[in-house]
Amino acid sequence: MAEVTHEGTGAPEHGAGFPPFKTETFPGQIFWLAITFAFLFVMLWRVAGPRIKGAIHIRREAINGDIRAAEAARAESQAAGAAYQNALATARKKAQALAEETRVALNAEIATGKADAEAEAGRLTAAADARINESRAAARGHVKGAAEAAAIAIVAKLTGETVSAADAAAALEKA
């Protein structure tokens, strides 16, 4: 076949159209497609497939190992949580017992202090009553003396006679 060239481009002229769409080249294209497909299929089946399966198997084992480790960690944390709750409950019981013991001790101290304060108040009240009684007796003595002096002065003023202190005291006792 003689090549026809264009004068200006120097490129050989082939028929019009896109070469893969030319029907004259279909049998060769189908042949090479089958060869390429068979080669790629064998490569995937014999080389890439086992590698992919191995990677999937390794990854699945890693995931399953991680899941087992997570389950073990969860069980361990639940056991630690239960131990913590038990320790917390024990500590609360001890704290409540200590608080009750302290409350009882403080109530006993308060009762003792209250009894001491009441005894001291009773002693001070008795001392105050004694002082009051002494003051009353002294006041009665002063009133009696003032009344005797007033009686003597009244009798002297009214009658002009002088009355003795003993007579005035006897008259006041009668009255």
MARLUMSE-907246 format. One record per residue: x, z, y of N, C-alpha, C in turn. Coordinates in nm, 3 decimals, m for minus. Each point is the difference from the previous one (the first is absolute). Layout:
((X,Z,Y),(X,Z,Y),(X,Z,Y)) ...
# end
This chain:
((0.082,0.000,m0.117),(m0.082,0.000,0.117),(0.087,0.000,0.124)) ((m0.037,m0.074,0.083),(0.079,m0.012,0.120),(m0.053,0.096,0.103)) ((0.091,0.059,0.063),(m0.041,0.095,0.100),(m0.020,m0.069,0.132)) ((m0.106,0.037,0.057),(m0.032,m0.054,0.130),(0.034,0.107,0.101)) ((0.076,m0.036,0.095),(0.036,0.097,0.101),(m0.054,m0.044,0.132)) ((m0.025,0.097,0.074),(m0.041,m0.030,0.137),(0.126,m0.016,0.081)) ((m0.009,m0.085,0.090),(0.118,m0.028,0.076),(0.045,0.118,0.084)) ((m0.089,0.073,0.054),(0.038,0.104,0.093),(0.035,0.132,m0.066)) ((m0.063,0.037,m0.113),(0.021,0.134,m0.054),(0.100,0.001,m0.112)) ((0.009,m0.095,m0.073),(0.092,m0.003,m0.110),(m0.051,0.076,m0.120)) ((m0.126,0.046,m0.001),(m0.058,0.076,m0.110),(m0.068,m0.095,m0.095)) ((0.014,0.024,m0.137),(m0.068,m0.089,m0.094),(m0.150,0.019,0.009)) ((m0.069,m0.103,m0.028),(m0.146,0.005,0.013),(m0.059,0.015,m0.139)) ((m0.076,0.106,m0.023),(m0.073,0.022,m0.125),(m0.144,m0.022,0.032)) ((m0.082,0.004,m0.097),(m0.142,m0.023,0.024),(m0.059,0.108,0.086)) ((m0.111,m0.027,0.051),(m0.067,0.095,0.087),(m0.059,0.114,m0.082)) ((m0.005,0.122,0.057),(m0.064,0.116,m0.061),(0.101,0.106,m0.039)) ((m0.054,0.114,m0.028),(0.079,0.117,m0.035),(0.040,m0.013,m0.147)) ((0.132,0.010,m0.035),(0.044,m0.030,m0.136),(m0.066,0.084,m0.108)) ((m0.021,0.134,0.017),(m0.065,0.072,m0.109),(m0.143,m0.045,m0.027)) ((m0.061,m0.070,0.094),(m0.137,m0.046,m0.021),(m0.007,m0.142,m0.055)) ((0.112,m0.058,m0.026),(0.000,m0.136,m0.055),(m0.028,0.008,m0.148)) ((m0.090,m0.078,m0.045),(m0.042,0.004,m0.141),(0.107,m0.054,m0.093)) ((0.092,m0.077,0.046),(0.105,m0.052,m0.086),(0.093,0.112,m0.045)) ((0.013,0.110,0.081),(0.094,0.107,m0.033),(m0.067,0.118,m0.072)) ((m0.131,m0.007,m0.029),(m0.070,0.113,m0.064),(0.058,0.036,m0.136)) ((0.028,m0.091,m0.091),(0.052,0.041,m0.130),(0.132,0.075,0.011)) ((0.088,m0.039,0.087),(0.127,0.070,0.018),(m0.022,0.139,0.061)) ((m0.091,0.004,0.093),(m0.031,0.130,0.063),(m0.060,0.096,m0.100)) ((m0.090,m0.049,m0.084),(m0.064,0.086,m0.100),(0.104,0.046,m0.102)) ((0.091,m0.091,m0.038),(0.106,0.037,m0.094),(0.086,0.113,0.059)) ((0.047,m0.016,0.121),(0.085,0.102,0.061),(m0.079,0.129,0.028)) ((m0.127,m0.014,0.029),(m0.083,0.120,0.018),(m0.009,0.077,m0.130)) ((m0.021,m0.069,m0.111),(m0.009,0.067,m0.130),(0.133,0.066,m0.035)) ((0.110,m0.068,0.023),(0.133,0.055,m0.030),(0.024,0.125,0.087)) ((m0.029,m0.011,0.129),(0.022,0.113,0.092),(m0.091,0.118,m0.037)) ((m0.126,m0.030,m0.030),(m0.094,0.105,m0.038),(0.046,0.069,m0.128)) ((0.043,m0.079,m0.099),(0.047,0.057,m0.127),(0.123,0.086,0.025)) ((0.094,m0.049,0.082),(0.121,0.077,0.029),(m0.035,0.132,0.071)) ((m0.086,m0.006,0.101),(m0.040,0.122,0.072),(m0.077,0.095,m0.090)) ((m0.087,m0.056,m0.087),(m0.075,0.085,m0.091),(0.092,0.074,m0.095)) ((0.098,m0.071,m0.057),(0.095,0.061,m0.092),(0.083,0.106,0.074)) ((0.043,m0.030,0.122),(0.079,0.096,0.078),(m0.083,0.127,0.029)) ((m0.125,m0.017,0.040),(m0.084,0.115,0.027),(m0.028,0.078,m0.128)) ((m0.023,m0.074,m0.108),(m0.037,0.064,m0.127),(0.119,0.073,m0.061)) ((0.117,m0.061,0.003),(0.117,0.058,m0.067),(0.087,0.088,0.091)) ((0.005,m0.027,0.129),(0.092,0.073,0.087),(m0.076,0.092,0.096)) ((m0.085,m0.057,0.084),(m0.067,0.079,0.104),(m0.106,0.093,m0.058)) ((m0.071,m0.045,m0.101),(m0.106,0.081,m0.062),(0.052,0.132,m0.052)) ((0.103,m0.002,m0.085),(0.054,0.128,m0.049),(0.054,0.088,0.112)) ((0.063,m0.062,0.100),(0.050,0.080,0.112),(m0.116,0.066,0.076)) ((m0.105,m0.077,0.021),(m0.117,0.055,0.070),(m0.064,0.110,m0.083)) ((m0.014,m0.025,m0.132),(m0.056,0.101,m0.089),(0.086,0.126,0.001)) ((0.132,m0.017,m0.004),(0.091,0.115,0.004),(m0.014,0.078,0.130)) ((m0.009,m0.073,0.113),(m0.015,0.067,0.130),(m0.133,0.075,0.006)) ((m0.107,m0.064,m0.054),(m0.131,0.066,m0.001),(0.005,0.124,m0.089)) ((0.065,m0.015,m0.117),(0.009,0.115,m0.092),(0.079,0.114,0.065)) ((0.113,m0.032,0.063),(0.081,0.103,0.066),(m0.080,0.066,0.111)) ((m0.070,m0.081,0.078),(m0.079,0.055,0.111),(m0.114,0.087,m0.053)) ((m0.067,m0.047,m0.107),(m0.110,0.078,m0.058),(0.052,0.134,m0.052)) ((0.118,0.000,m0.067),(0.059,0.124,m0.048),(0.036,0.092,0.116)) ((0.052,m0.057,0.108),(0.034,0.082,0.118),(m0.126,0.062,0.060)) ((m0.107,m0.080,0.008),(m0.126,0.051,0.056),(m0.056,0.109,m0.091)) ((0.000,m0.025,m0.131),(m0.052,0.101,m0.094),(0.085,0.127,0.006)) ((0.133,m0.015,0.012),(0.087,0.117,0.014),(m0.030,0.076,0.128)) ((m0.024,m0.074,0.109),(m0.034,0.065,0.127),(m0.134,0.073,m0.011)) ((m0.095,m0.061,m0.071),(m0.132,0.064,m0.016),(0.015,0.128,m0.083)) ((0.081,m0.006,m0.107),(0.022,0.120,m0.081),(0.069,0.109,0.082)) ((0.097,m0.040,0.079),(0.070,0.098,0.086),(m0.096,0.060,0.102)) ((m0.087,m0.085,0.056),(m0.097,0.051,0.099),(m0.099,0.096,m0.066)) ((m0.044,m0.033,m0.122),(m0.091,0.090,m0.071),(0.069,0.133,m0.031)) ((0.127,m0.006,m0.041),(0.075,0.123,m0.028),(0.017,0.081,0.128)) ((0.030,m0.069,0.109),(0.016,0.071,0.129),(m0.133,0.061,0.043)) ((m0.111,m0.072,m0.022),(m0.130,0.053,0.036),(m0.032,0.124,m0.084)) ((0.026,m0.007,m0.130),(m0.025,0.116,m0.086),(0.088,0.118,0.043)) ((0.125,m0.030,0.034),(0.092,0.104,0.045),(m0.048,0.061,0.132)) ((m0.047,m0.085,0.091),(m0.049,0.052,0.128),(m0.129,0.080,m0.018)) ((m0.085,m0.042,m0.094),(m0.121,0.077,m0.027),(0.036,0.137,m0.059)) ((0.100,0.003,m0.087),(0.044,0.128,m0.057),(0.059,0.087,0.110)) ((0.079,m0.062,0.088),(0.058,0.077,0.111),(m0.111,0.050,0.093)) ((m0.102,m0.083,0.024),(m0.113,0.043,0.084),(m0.076,0.116,m0.064)) ((m0.019,m0.007,m0.131),(m0.069,0.110,m0.069),(0.084,0.127,0.006)) ((0.131,m0.014,m0.018),(0.088,0.118,0.009),(m0.004,0.057,0.142)) ((m0.003,m0.088,0.098),(m0.008,0.044,0.140),(m0.130,0.075,0.025)) ((m0.111,m0.055,m0.050),(m0.130,0.065,0.018),(m0.001,0.137,m0.068)) ((0.059,0.008,m0.120),(0.007,0.129,m0.069),(0.084,0.099,0.080)) ((0.114,m0.046,0.048),(0.087,0.088,0.080),(m0.071,0.043,0.128)) ((m0.072,m0.093,0.061),(m0.074,0.032,0.122),(m0.110,0.102,m0.027)) ((m0.072,m0.018,m0.111),(m0.106,0.096,m0.035),(0.060,0.137,m0.028)) ((0.113,0.005,m0.070),(0.067,0.127,m0.027),(0.045,0.066,0.130)) ((0.056,m0.081,0.089),(0.046,0.054,0.129),(m0.119,0.052,0.081)) ((m0.111,m0.071,m0.004),(m0.120,0.046,0.072),(m0.049,0.133,m0.057)) ((m0.001,0.011,m0.133),(m0.043,0.126,m0.062),(0.093,0.113,0.041)) ((0.130,m0.026,m0.003),(0.096,0.103,0.041),(m0.019,0.037,0.146)) ((m0.023,m0.100,0.084),(m0.020,0.027,0.143),(m0.128,0.081,0.022)) ((m0.106,m0.034,m0.073),(m0.124,0.075,0.014),(0.018,0.144,m0.049)) ((0.073,0.017,m0.111),(0.024,0.135,m0.051),(0.085,0.080,0.099)) ((0.101,m0.065,0.057),(0.084,0.066,0.100),(m0.080,0.034,0.125)) ((m0.087,m0.092,0.041),(m0.084,0.026,0.118),(m0.095,0.117,m0.028)) ((m0.057,0.004,m0.120),(m0.091,0.109,m0.036),(0.076,0.132,m0.003)) ((0.121,m0.004,m0.057),(0.082,0.121,m0.007),(0.036,0.048,0.141)) ((0.035,m0.093,0.085),(0.034,0.034,0.138),(m0.123,0.055,0.073)) ((m0.116,m0.062,m0.024),(m0.123,0.046,0.064),(m0.032,0.143,m0.044)) ((0.014,0.028,m0.129),(m0.027,0.135,m0.050),(0.098,0.099,0.063)) ((0.129,m0.039,0.005),(0.101,0.090,0.058),(m0.029,0.024,0.148)) ((m0.036,m0.106,0.073),(m0.031,0.017,0.142),(m0.125,0.084,0.020)) ((m0.101,m0.020,m0.084),(m0.121,0.084,0.010),(0.031,0.146,m0.026)) ((0.090,0.025,m0.098),(0.041,0.139,m0.027),(0.075,0.058,0.120)) ((0.089,m0.082,0.059),(0.073,0.046,0.119),(m0.097,0.027,0.115)) ((m0.096,m0.090,0.016),(m0.099,0.018,0.107),(m0.082,0.126,m0.023)) ((m0.041,0.022,m0.126),(m0.078,0.120,m0.032),(0.084,0.126,0.026)) ((0.127,m0.003,m0.038),(0.088,0.115,0.025),(0.017,0.022,0.149)) ((0.024,m0.109,0.073),(0.015,0.010,0.145),(m0.128,0.050,0.066)) ((m0.113,m0.048,m0.050),(m0.129,0.043,0.055),(m0.022,0.149,m0.027)) ((0.032,0.044,m0.124),(m0.017,0.143,m0.033),(0.093,0.085,0.086)) ((0.124,m0.047,0.019),(0.094,0.074,0.085),(m0.051,0.006,0.143)) ((m0.052,m0.113,0.049),(m0.052,m0.003,0.137),(m0.121,0.090,0.015)) ((m0.088,0.000,m0.102),(m0.118,0.087,0.005),(0.042,0.147,m0.005)) ((0.101,0.031,m0.082),(0.049,0.138,m0.007),(0.061,0.040,0.134)) ((0.078,m0.090,0.059),(0.060,0.029,0.130),(m0.108,0.014,0.106)) ((m0.103,m0.087,m0.006),(m0.111,0.010,0.095),(m0.075,0.132,m0.019)) ((m0.020,0.040,m0.125),(m0.066,0.128,m0.028),(0.083,0.117,0.053)) ((0.131,m0.006,m0.021),(0.088,0.106,0.051),(m0.004,0.004,0.152)) ((0.007,m0.119,0.063),(m0.005,m0.005,0.147),(m0.137,0.046,0.052)) ((m0.106,m0.036,m0.071),(m0.135,0.043,0.040),(m0.012,0.151,m0.010)) ((0.052,0.057,m0.109),(m0.005,0.147,m0.016),(0.079,0.068,0.111)) ((0.118,m0.058,0.032),(0.081,0.058,0.108),(m0.074,m0.012,0.133)) ((m0.065,m0.114,0.024),(m0.075,m0.019,0.124),(m0.119,0.095,0.004)) ((m0.070,0.018,m0.115),(m0.112,0.095,m0.005),(0.048,0.142,0.031)) ((0.116,0.036,m0.055),(0.054,0.134,0.026),(0.030,0.017,0.148)) ((0.062,m0.104,0.061),(0.029,0.007,0.143),(m0.129,0.008,0.081)) ((m0.101,m0.076,m0.042),(m0.130,0.003,0.070),(m0.061,0.140,m0.011)) ((0.004,0.056,m0.122),(m0.056,0.134,m0.019),(0.076,0.104,0.083)) ((0.133,m0.016,0.007),(0.079,0.091,0.084),(m0.040,m0.016,0.147)) ((m0.016,m0.128,0.040),(m0.039,m0.026,0.140),(m0.139,0.057,0.028)) ((m0.091,m0.011,m0.098),(m0.135,0.056,0.018),(0.006,0.152,0.012)) ((0.080,0.061,m0.089),(0.012,0.146,0.004),(0.060,0.043,0.133)) ((0.102,m0.076,0.043),(0.062,0.035,0.129),(m0.101,m0.021,0.112)) ((m0.079,m0.110,m0.008),(m0.100,m0.028,0.103),(m0.107,0.109,m0.002)) ((m0.041,0.044,m0.120),(m0.099,0.109,m0.008),(0.056,0.127,0.064)) ((0.127,0.026,m0.029),(0.063,0.118,0.059),(0.002,m0.010,0.152)) ((0.033,m0.119,0.050),(0.003,m0.018,0.145),(m0.141,0.009,0.058)) ((m0.098,m0.060,m0.070),(m0.139,0.007,0.048),(m0.048,0.145,m0.004)) ((0.035,0.071,m0.109),(m0.041,0.141,m0.011),(0.063,0.082,0.113)) ((0.128,m0.025,0.026),(0.066,0.072,0.107),(m0.062,m0.034,0.136)) ((m0.032,m0.131,0.021),(m0.061,m0.041,0.126),(m0.140,0.060,0.012)) ((m0.073,0.004,m0.112),(m0.135,0.057,0.002),(0.007,0.150,0.029)) ((0.097,0.070,m0.057),(0.016,0.144,0.026),(0.033,0.022,0.148)) ((0.091,m0.083,0.052),(0.037,0.015,0.142),(m0.119,m0.030,0.089)) ((m0.078,m0.105,m0.038),(m0.119,m0.035,0.079),(m0.103,0.111,m0.009)) ((m0.019,0.058,m0.119),(m0.097,0.110,m0.016),(0.041,0.121,0.083)) ((0.129,0.032,m0.001),(0.048,0.114,0.079),(m0.023,m0.028,0.148)) ((0.028,m0.124,0.043),(m0.016,m0.036,0.142),(m0.147,0.001,0.039)) ((m0.087,m0.047,m0.089),(m0.144,m0.005,0.031),(m0.055,0.143,0.010)) ((0.037,0.084,m0.095),(m0.049,0.139,0.002),(0.052,0.069,0.127)) ((0.124,m0.023,0.034),(0.056,0.064,0.119),(m0.069,m0.050,0.125)) ((m0.033,m0.123,0.005),(m0.062,m0.056,0.118),(m0.146,0.046,0.010)) ((m0.070,0.005,m0.111),(m0.141,0.035,0.004),(m0.021,0.152,0.015)) ((0.073,0.074,m0.074),(m0.024,0.144,m0.001),(0.105,0.077,0.077)) ((0.110,m0.056,0.018),(0.107,0.070,0.069),(0.079,0.089,m0.095)) ((m0.031,0.006,m0.125),(0.073,0.082,m0.096),(0.106,m0.086,m0.068)) ((0.102,0.067,m0.045),(0.107,m0.068,m0.072),(m0.023,0.021,m0.149)) ((m0.001,m0.110,m0.074),(m0.022,0.006,m0.145),(0.135,m0.025,m0.066)) ((0.026,0.072,m0.108),(0.128,m0.019,m0.071),(m0.006,m0.130,m0.080)) ((0.115,m0.051,m0.033),(0.011,m0.124,m0.077),(m0.059,0.019,m0.138)) ((0.013,0.118,m0.059),(m0.054,0.027,m0.134),(m0.152,0.000,0.005)) ((m0.058,0.057,0.104),(m0.147,m0.001,0.012),(m0.051,m0.143,0.020)) ((0.068,m0.077,0.082),(m0.041,m0.139,0.024),(0.011,m0.080,m0.130)) ((0.104,0.023,m0.082),(0.017,m0.070,m0.126),(m0.109,0.040,m0.096)) ((m0.041,0.129,m0.004),(m0.106,0.044,m0.089),(m0.132,m0.060,0.042)) ((m0.026,m0.011,0.130),(m0.124,m0.058,0.050),(m0.005,m0.150,m0.036)) ((0.112,m0.066,0.011),(0.005,m0.144,m0.033),(m0.019,m0.019,m0.150)) ((0.049,0.089,m0.083),(m0.016,m0.009,m0.145),(m0.146,0.015,m0.034)) ((m0.070,0.087,0.065),(m0.142,0.022,m0.024),(m0.077,m0.125,0.037)) ((0.034,m0.060,0.111),(m0.073,m0.115,0.051),(0.034,m0.117,m0.083)) 
# end
